Amino acid sequence: MTSVPSSSPPVPAQPRTFRDYALTGESSRRAVEMGLAAAEWYHTEVPRKVMKELMTRSDGPAIRDTILWIALHVVFGGVAVWLSVTGHPWLSVPFWIAYGVVYGSACDSRWHECGHGTAFRTPWMNDAVYHIASFQVMRNPVNWRWSHARHHTDTIIVGRDAEIAWMHPIKLGLKALAYVGLVDAWHSLKVLARNAAGVLSADERDYIPESEWPKAIFWARVHMAIYAATVLVALAMLLAGQGWRSVIPFLLVGLPRLYGCWHMVMTGLLQHGGLAEDVLDHRLNSRTVYMNPISRWIYWNMNYHVEHHMFPMVPYHALPRLHEAIKHDLPPPNPSIWAAYKEMFGAVLRQRREPGYYLKRELPPTARPYKEDLHTAVPERATA
């Protein structure tokens, strides 16, 4: 994929191109041949003493944030249920919305950081929150632990990364539906059901060690059992004459993944959208965005995404300090979520017209040049 400066004039629309994003196909083979698989990535130089301090783990910040996270579930969910059952369903709507964000969006960052094992210093705390958050975000905790490890090893390397959100050709309709979780949640439920039946896909068998396959099946069955229990409770309430109140179990478990996921999607799509594939420099394929304090708490500082990918073992609470330490070597962050979306969608729309285009952000004068030596080796694309 050849770099196209963002200032270059647009070219006429070209035929739609398709890339093979499967982990067991031609793109995977070519990525290995090109030296893009498990390769050496560019890292900003950080003094060893500074990095050691930044990587220091602590239970304190995550315990504080987790207590608050649980408390918000209880308060928003409790008030919403109370208003619903006491004849004030419309007054409950704002509390259901807030509960949905705490459940269906904040879970993603907790899943992510606890999966890295960096949120808490104590391992069992990471594991406990990881499993709770994995259930809320409807992800098999075993599958996604290993897929995310691959995501960091081969970030946005086509045929290697199982978590590429912006696949070409980009389908903007599906991206719009992601904000209400319909397609994504349905796909996740089907994967959990398939895993619970003892079936792993070819891609899953590629990135999950064989010794972990039984665990993937076990946890899928646990998740499906909880959903089944939720359905049974709702049916029991319906048969007991509770009428519309029988939907409350679904509003508490499962449905928040749909109506509350919008913040997770809003922030998650910014991570790599419009940027480069098949590069070995996170400054080219990841985006840092300044956000308001509430979004940063929900997102657990993952808005510092270039920094996180360069140094994934730095805990979320230390990412602002890491940013200050290395920002001289990074592209300027987007100043807001709105500014980041304007930039990203401009690039995404151009990618739909110009296969191979990506947004190459300028580096400050203090930065070392981009690592682009392998970026000129482009996998062949099929044209339709």
C-alpha positions as CSV (number, residue, x, y, z in Angstrom):
1,M,0.0,0.0,0.0
2,T,1.6,3.2,-1.1
3,S,1.5,6.3,1.0
4,V,-0.7,9.1,-0.4
5,P,-0.1,12.5,1.2
6,S,-3.3,13.9,2.7
7,S,-2.8,17.1,0.7
8,S,-2.8,15.4,-2.7
9,P,-5.8,16.0,-5.0
10,P,-8.5,13.3,-5.2
11,V,-8.4,10.9,-8.1
12,P,-11.4,9.5,-10.0
13,A,-13.2,6.6,-8.3
14,Q,-11.6,3.2,-8.8
15,P,-13.1,-0.3,-8.8
16,R,-14.0,-1.7,-5.4
17,T,-11.1,-3.8,-4.1
18,F,-11.4,-6.7,-1.6
19,R,-8.7,-7.9,0.7
20,D,-8.6,-11.3,2.3
21,Y,-8.7,-10.6,6.1
22,A,-9.0,-14.3,7.1
23,L,-6.1,-15.5,9.3
24,T,-5.7,-18.7,7.3
25,G,-5.8,-17.3,3.7
26,E,-3.5,-15.8,1.1
27,S,-3.0,-12.5,3.0
28,S,-1.7,-14.4,6.0
29,R,0.8,-16.3,3.9
30,R,2.0,-13.1,2.2
31,A,2.3,-11.2,5.5
32,V,4.7,-13.9,6.7
33,E,6.7,-13.7,3.5
34,M,6.9,-9.9,3.7
35,G,8.3,-10.0,7.2
36,L,5.2,-8.3,8.7
37,A,4.2,-11.2,11.0
38,A,5.6,-11.0,14.6
39,A,8.0,-8.3,13.3
40,E,10.0,-5.7,15.1
41,W,8.0,-2.5,15.6
42,Y,9.2,1.0,16.0
43,H,9.4,2.3,19.6
44,T,10.1,5.8,20.8
45,E,13.2,5.8,23.0
46,V,12.3,6.2,26.7
47,P,14.9,6.2,29.5
48,R,14.9,2.9,31.3
49,K,14.3,4.5,34.7
50,V,11.3,6.4,33.4
51,M,9.8,3.3,31.7
52,K,10.3,1.2,34.8
53,E,8.3,3.8,36.8
54,L,5.6,4.0,34.2
55,M,5.2,0.2,34.1
56,T,4.8,-0.1,37.9
57,R,1.5,-1.8,38.7
58,S,-0.8,-0.8,41.5
59,D,-4.1,-2.1,42.8
60,G,-5.2,1.3,44.1
61,P,-6.4,3.1,40.9
62,A,-8.2,0.1,39.5
63,I,-9.9,-0.8,42.9
64,R,-11.2,2.8,43.1
65,D,-12.5,2.8,39.5
66,T,-14.0,-0.7,39.9
67,I,-15.8,0.2,43.1
68,L,-17.2,3.3,41.3
69,W,-18.1,1.2,38.2
70,I,-20.0,-1.4,40.4
71,A,-21.7,1.4,42.4
72,L,-22.9,3.1,39.2
73,H,-24.4,-0.3,38.0
74,V,-26.3,-0.6,41.3
75,V,-27.5,3.1,41.5
76,F,-28.5,3.5,37.8
77,G,-29.9,0.0,37.5
78,G,-31.7,0.1,40.9
79,V,-33.3,3.5,40.3
80,A,-34.3,2.4,36.8
81,V,-36.0,-0.8,38.1
82,W,-37.7,1.1,40.9
83,L,-39.2,3.7,38.7
84,S,-40.2,1.0,36.2
85,V,-42.1,-1.1,38.7
86,T,-43.7,1.8,40.5
87,G,-45.5,3.1,37.5
88,H,-43.0,5.7,36.2
89,P,-41.5,4.0,33.1
90,W,-40.8,7.2,31.2
91,L,-38.9,8.7,34.2
92,S,-36.7,5.5,34.2
93,V,-35.4,6.1,30.7
94,P,-32.5,8.4,31.6
95,F,-31.4,5.9,34.2
96,W,-31.6,3.0,31.8
97,I,-29.5,5.0,29.3
98,A,-26.9,5.7,31.9
99,Y,-26.9,2.0,33.1
100,G,-26.5,1.0,29.5
101,V,-23.3,3.0,29.1
102,V,-21.8,1.8,32.3
103,Y,-22.7,-1.8,31.3
104,G,-22.3,-1.8,27.5
105,S,-19.5,0.6,27.0
106,A,-17.3,0.8,30.1
107,C,-17.1,-3.0,30.1
108,D,-15.0,-2.8,26.9
109,S,-12.1,-0.9,28.5
110,R,-12.2,-3.1,31.6
111,W,-12.1,-6.2,29.5
112,H,-9.2,-4.7,27.6
113,E,-7.0,-3.6,30.4
114,C,-7.6,-6.6,32.7
115,G,-6.9,-8.8,29.7
116,H,-3.5,-7.2,29.5
117,G,-3.1,-7.9,33.2
118,T,-2.1,-4.3,33.9
119,A,-5.1,-2.8,35.5
120,F,-4.5,-4.4,38.9
121,R,-1.3,-5.6,40.4
122,T,-3.1,-8.6,41.9
123,P,-3.7,-11.3,39.2
124,W,-7.0,-12.6,40.6
125,M,-8.5,-9.1,40.5
126,N,-7.5,-8.7,36.9
127,D,-9.1,-12.1,36.1
128,A,-12.3,-11.4,38.0
129,V,-13.0,-8.1,36.4
130,Y,-11.9,-9.5,33.0
131,H,-14.5,-12.3,33.1
132,I,-17.3,-10.0,34.2
133,A,-16.5,-7.4,31.5
134,S,-16.1,-10.2,28.9
135,F,-19.6,-11.4,29.7
136,Q,-21.0,-7.8,29.4
137,V,-19.3,-7.1,26.1
138,M,-20.4,-10.6,24.8
139,R,-16.9,-11.9,24.1
140,N,-15.6,-15.4,24.9
141,P,-12.9,-14.5,27.4
142,V,-10.5,-17.2,26.1
143,N,-10.9,-16.4,22.4
144,W,-10.5,-12.7,22.9
145,R,-7.6,-12.9,25.2
146,W,-5.6,-14.6,22.4
147,S,-7.1,-12.6,19.6
148,H,-6.0,-9.4,21.4
149,A,-2.5,-10.7,21.9
150,R,-2.4,-11.2,18.2
151,H,-3.8,-7.7,17.6
152,H,-0.8,-6.3,19.5
153,T,1.8,-8.6,17.9
154,D,0.5,-7.8,14.4
155,T,-1.5,-4.6,14.7
156,I,-3.6,-4.0,11.5
157,I,-1.5,-6.5,9.5
158,V,-4.0,-8.0,7.0
159,G,-4.2,-11.7,7.4
160,R,-2.8,-11.7,10.9
161,D,-4.8,-9.3,13.0
162,A,-8.2,-10.8,14.1
163,E,-9.5,-7.4,15.3
164,I,-9.4,-5.1,12.3
165,A,-12.5,-3.0,12.5
166,W,-12.2,-1.1,9.2
167,M,-12.0,-3.8,6.5
168,H,-11.9,-2.7,2.9
169,P,-14.1,-2.1,1.1
170,I,-15.6,-0.2,4.0
171,K,-19.3,-0.7,4.5
172,L,-20.6,2.5,6.1
173,G,-24.1,1.1,6.7
174,L,-22.7,-1.6,9.0
175,K,-20.5,0.9,10.8
176,A,-23.7,3.0,11.5
177,L,-25.5,-0.1,12.9
178,A,-22.5,-0.7,15.2
179,Y,-23.6,2.2,17.4
180,V,-26.7,0.3,18.4
181,G,-24.9,-3.1,18.6
182,L,-27.4,-5.0,16.5
183,V,-25.1,-6.7,14.0
184,D,-22.1,-7.0,16.4
185,A,-24.1,-8.5,19.3
186,W,-25.9,-11.0,17.1
187,H,-22.6,-12.1,15.6
188,S,-21.1,-12.4,19.1
189,L,-24.1,-14.4,20.3
190,K,-23.7,-16.8,17.4
191,V,-20.0,-17.2,18.1
192,L,-20.8,-18.0,21.8
193,A,-23.4,-20.5,20.8
194,R,-21.1,-22.2,18.3
195,N,-18.3,-22.3,20.9
196,A,-20.7,-23.7,23.5
197,A,-21.6,-26.4,21.0
198,G,-17.9,-27.3,21.0
199,V,-17.0,-25.8,17.6
200,L,-14.1,-23.4,17.0
201,S,-13.6,-21.7,13.7
202,A,-10.4,-22.0,11.6
203,D,-9.4,-18.5,12.6
204,E,-10.0,-19.3,16.3
205,R,-7.9,-22.5,16.0
206,D,-5.2,-20.4,14.4
207,Y,-4.7,-17.9,17.2
208,I,-5.9,-19.9,20.3
209,P,-3.4,-22.5,21.5
210,E,-4.9,-26.0,21.4
211,S,-4.4,-26.4,25.1
212,E,-6.9,-23.5,25.6
213,W,-9.7,-24.9,23.3
214,P,-11.5,-26.7,26.2
215,K,-11.5,-23.5,28.2
216,A,-13.0,-21.5,25.3
217,I,-15.8,-24.1,25.1
218,F,-16.4,-24.0,28.9
219,W,-16.7,-20.3,29.2
220,A,-19.0,-20.0,26.2
221,R,-21.3,-22.5,27.9
222,V,-21.2,-20.4,31.1
223,H,-22.2,-17.3,29.2
224,M,-25.0,-19.1,27.3
225,A,-26.2,-20.5,30.6
226,I,-26.5,-17.0,32.1
227,Y,-28.5,-15.8,29.1
228,A,-30.7,-18.9,29.3
229,A,-31.4,-18.1,33.0
230,T,-32.3,-14.5,32.1
231,V,-34.8,-15.8,29.6
232,L,-36.3,-18.1,32.1
233,V,-36.7,-15.3,34.7
234,A,-38.4,-13.1,32.1
235,L,-40.8,-15.9,31.1
236,A,-41.6,-16.6,34.8
237,M,-42.4,-12.9,35.3
238,L,-44.6,-12.9,32.2
239,L,-46.5,-16.0,33.3
240,A,-46.9,-14.4,36.7
241,G,-48.8,-11.5,35.1
242,Q,-46.0,-8.9,35.2
243,G,-46.8,-7.9,31.6
244,W,-44.3,-5.4,30.1
245,R,-42.2,-5.6,33.4
246,S,-41.0,-9.0,32.2
247,V,-38.6,-7.2,29.9
248,I,-36.7,-5.8,32.9
249,P,-34.3,-8.9,33.2
250,F,-33.3,-8.2,29.6
251,L,-32.7,-4.5,30.3
252,L,-30.4,-5.5,33.1
253,V,-28.6,-8.4,31.3
254,G,-27.9,-8.6,27.6
255,L,-29.8,-5.7,26.1
256,P,-27.4,-3.0,27.6
257,R,-24.8,-4.4,25.1
258,L,-27.1,-3.0,22.4
259,Y,-28.6,0.2,23.8
260,G,-25.5,1.2,25.8
261,C,-22.6,0.3,23.4
262,W,-22.6,3.6,21.5
263,H,-19.8,5.2,23.6
264,M,-17.6,2.1,23.1
265,V,-18.2,2.2,19.4
266,M,-17.7,5.9,19.2
267,T,-14.3,5.7,20.8
268,G,-13.2,2.3,19.4
269,L,-13.6,3.3,15.8
270,L,-11.2,6.1,16.3
271,Q,-8.4,3.8,17.2
272,H,-7.3,2.9,13.7
273,G,-9.9,4.3,11.3
274,G,-8.5,5.9,8.1
275,L,-4.9,5.0,9.0
276,A,-2.4,2.6,7.4
277,E,-2.5,-1.2,7.1
278,D,0.6,-3.4,6.9
279,V,3.0,-1.1,8.6
280,L,5.4,-1.6,11.5
281,D,5.1,1.9,13.1
282,H,2.1,2.5,15.5
283,R,2.3,6.2,14.7
284,L,1.1,5.3,11.2
285,N,-1.8,3.0,12.2
286,S,-3.1,4.2,15.6
287,R,-4.6,7.5,16.8
288,T,-4.4,9.4,20.0
289,V,-7.3,11.8,20.8
290,Y,-7.7,14.2,23.7
291,M,-11.1,13.5,25.4
292,N,-13.2,14.9,28.2
293,P,-12.7,13.4,31.7
294,I,-16.0,11.4,31.6
295,S,-15.1,9.7,28.3
296,R,-11.6,9.1,29.6
297,W,-13.0,7.3,32.7
298,I,-15.4,5.2,30.6
299,Y,-12.6,4.4,28.2
300,W,-9.9,4.0,30.8
301,N,-7.4,6.3,29.0
302,M,-7.4,4.2,25.8
303,N,-7.7,7.5,23.9
304,Y,-3.9,7.5,24.3
305,H,-3.8,4.7,21.7
306,V,-0.5,5.2,20.0
307,E,1.1,5.2,23.4
308,H,-0.8,2.0,24.4
309,H,0.3,0.1,21.3
310,M,3.9,1.1,21.6
311,F,4.0,0.2,25.3
312,P,1.1,-2.1,26.1
313,M,2.4,-3.1,29.5
314,V,2.0,0.5,30.9
315,P,-1.1,0.5,33.1
316,Y,-4.1,2.7,32.0
317,H,-3.6,5.1,34.8
318,A,0.0,5.9,33.7
319,L,-0.9,6.5,30.0
320,P,-1.2,10.3,30.4
321,R,2.3,10.4,31.9
322,L,3.6,8.2,29.1
323,H,2.0,10.6,26.6
324,E,3.9,13.5,28.1
325,A,7.1,11.6,28.0
326,I,6.9,10.6,24.3
327,K,4.6,13.2,22.6
328,H,7.7,14.9,21.0
329,D,8.0,11.8,18.8
330,L,4.3,11.3,17.9
331,P,1.9,13.0,15.5
332,P,-0.1,15.7,17.3
333,P,-3.2,14.2,19.0
334,N,-6.6,15.2,17.7
335,P,-7.8,17.9,20.0
336,S,-11.3,16.4,20.5
337,I,-13.6,13.5,19.6
338,W,-15.3,15.7,17.0
339,A,-12.1,16.8,15.4
340,A,-10.9,13.1,15.3
341,Y,-14.2,12.1,13.5
342,K,-13.9,14.8,11.0
343,E,-10.4,13.7,10.2
344,M,-11.2,10.0,10.2
345,F,-14.3,10.1,8.0
346,G,-12.6,12.4,5.5
347,A,-9.9,9.7,5.1
348,V,-12.5,6.8,5.2
349,L,-14.5,8.4,2.4
350,R,-11.4,8.9,0.3
351,Q,-10.4,5.3,0.9
352,R,-13.7,4.2,-0.6
353,R,-12.8,6.1,-3.8
354,E,-9.0,5.5,-3.8
355,P,-7.9,2.0,-2.8
356,G,-4.6,2.1,-1.1
357,Y,-5.0,5.6,0.4
358,Y,-4.4,6.2,4.0
359,L,-4.1,9.3,6.2
360,K,-0.4,10.0,7.0
361,R,-0.2,12.4,9.8
362,E,2.7,14.9,10.0
363,L,5.3,14.4,12.7
364,P,6.7,17.2,14.8
365,P,10.3,18.4,14.0
366,T,11.5,16.6,17.2
367,A,10.3,13.2,16.0
368,R,12.3,10.4,14.3
369,P,11.0,9.5,10.8
370,Y,8.3,7.0,10.2
371,K,9.4,3.4,9.8
372,E,8.1,2.7,6.3
373,D,10.6,0.3,4.8
374,L,8.2,-2.6,4.6
375,H,5.1,-0.5,3.7
376,T,5.9,-0.4,0.0
377,A,5.5,-4.1,-0.3
378,V,1.8,-4.3,-1.2
379,P,-0.2,-7.6,-1.1
380,E,-2.1,-8.2,-4.3
381,R,-5.7,-7.2,-4.2
382,A,-8.7,-8.7,-6.0
383,T,-10.8,-6.3,-7.9
384,A,-14.5,-6.7,-8.4
